[in-house]
Amino acid sequence: MTQRIFFAHANGFPSGTYRKLFDSLAPDYSVTCLDLHGHDPRFPVDDNWQSLVQELL
């Protein structure tokens, strides 16, 4: 059974930057990524990152 990992990075690199890492986790893990976290104007970066929490949900 494959376990799922949800990956949300905390830097300016797109999730695809980590593809080699994600591929190395297969077949035991399936990685789902949030690309460009913190770049959506609907979820601005604010104190305590509350808007970014909403983006993840």
C-alpha positions as YAML, in Angstrom:
chain: A
units: angstrom
residues:
- id: 1
  name: MET
  ca: [0.00, 0.00, 0.00]
- id: 2
  name: THR
  ca: [1.37, 3.40, -1.01]
- id: 3
  name: GLN
  ca: [1.38, 6.09, 1.64]
- id: 4
  name: ARG
  ca: [0.61, 9.66, 0.65]
- id: 5
  name: ILE
  ca: [2.79, 12.67, 1.45]
- id: 6
  name: PHE
  ca: [1.51, 16.21, 1.00]
- id: 7
  name: PHE
  ca: [4.42, 18.55, 0.30]
- id: 8
  name: ALA
  ca: [4.21, 22.31, 0.79]
- id: 9
  name: HIS
  ca: [7.55, 24.07, 0.62]
- id: 10
  name: ALA
  ca: [8.47, 27.22, 2.52]
- id: 11
  name: ASN
  ca: [10.74, 28.90, 0.00]
- id: 12
  name: GLY
  ca: [10.51, 30.52, -3.42]
- id: 13
  name: PHE
  ca: [11.29, 27.39, -5.43]
- id: 14
  name: PRO
  ca: [8.47, 25.62, -7.29]
- id: 15
  name: SER
  ca: [7.57, 22.12, -6.15]
- id: 16
  name: GLY
  ca: [9.01, 20.63, -9.34]
- id: 17
  name: THR
  ca: [12.46, 21.48, -8.00]
- id: 18
  name: TYR
  ca: [12.02, 18.57, -5.61]
- id: 19
  name: ARG
  ca: [10.90, 16.05, -8.27]
- id: 20
  name: LYS
  ca: [14.10, 13.98, -7.97]
- id: 21
  name: LEU
  ca: [13.48, 13.61, -4.23]
- id: 22
  name: PHE
  ca: [9.82, 12.72, -4.76]
- id: 23
  name: ASP
  ca: [10.71, 10.14, -7.41]
- id: 24
  name: SER
  ca: [13.17, 8.49, -5.03]
- id: 25
  name: LEU
  ca: [10.34, 7.90, -2.55]
- id: 26
  name: ALA
  ca: [8.36, 5.76, -5.00]
- id: 27
  name: PRO
  ca: [6.89, 3.18, -4.90]
- id: 28
  name: ASP
  ca: [6.39, 3.39, -1.14]
- id: 29
  name: TYR
  ca: [5.09, 6.95, -1.17]
- id: 30
  name: SER
  ca: [2.94, 9.06, -3.44]
- id: 31
  name: VAL
  ca: [3.75, 12.78, -3.21]
- id: 32
  name: THR
  ca: [1.16, 15.49, -3.82]
- id: 33
  name: CYS
  ca: [2.53, 19.03, -4.07]
- id: 34
  name: LEU
  ca: [1.20, 22.52, -3.65]
- id: 35
  name: ASP
  ca: [3.07, 24.45, -6.32]
- id: 36
  name: LEU
  ca: [4.15, 28.02, -5.61]
- id: 37
  name: HIS
  ca: [2.79, 28.17, -2.08]
- id: 38
  name: GLY
  ca: [2.56, 31.78, -0.91]
- id: 39
  name: HIS
  ca: [2.22, 33.29, -4.40]
- id: 40
  name: ASP
  ca: [-1.57, 33.32, -4.75]
- id: 41
  name: PRO
  ca: [-2.89, 36.87, -4.18]
- id: 42
  name: ARG
  ca: [-6.05, 35.41, -2.64]
- id: 43
  name: PHE
  ca: [-3.88, 34.19, 0.25]
- id: 44
  name: PRO
  ca: [-1.43, 37.00, 1.10]
- id: 45
  name: VAL
  ca: [1.50, 36.44, 3.42]
- id: 46
  name: ASP
  ca: [0.54, 38.02, 6.74]
- id: 47
  name: ASP
  ca: [1.45, 37.88, 10.41]
- id: 48
  name: ASN
  ca: [1.47, 34.31, 11.68]
- id: 49
  name: TRP
  ca: [0.80, 33.01, 8.12]
- id: 50
  name: GLN
  ca: [-2.94, 32.56, 8.73]
- id: 51
  name: SER
  ca: [-3.80, 33.18, 5.06]
- id: 52
  name: LEU
  ca: [-1.29, 30.54, 3.99]
- id: 53
  name: VAL
  ca: [-2.93, 28.04, 6.33]
- id: 54
  name: GLN
  ca: [-6.19, 28.67, 4.49]
- id: 55
  name: GLU
  ca: [-4.46, 28.09, 1.15]
- id: 56
  name: LEU
  ca: [-3.33, 24.67, 2.34]
- id: 57
  name: LEU
  ca: [-6.79, 23.71, 3.52]
...
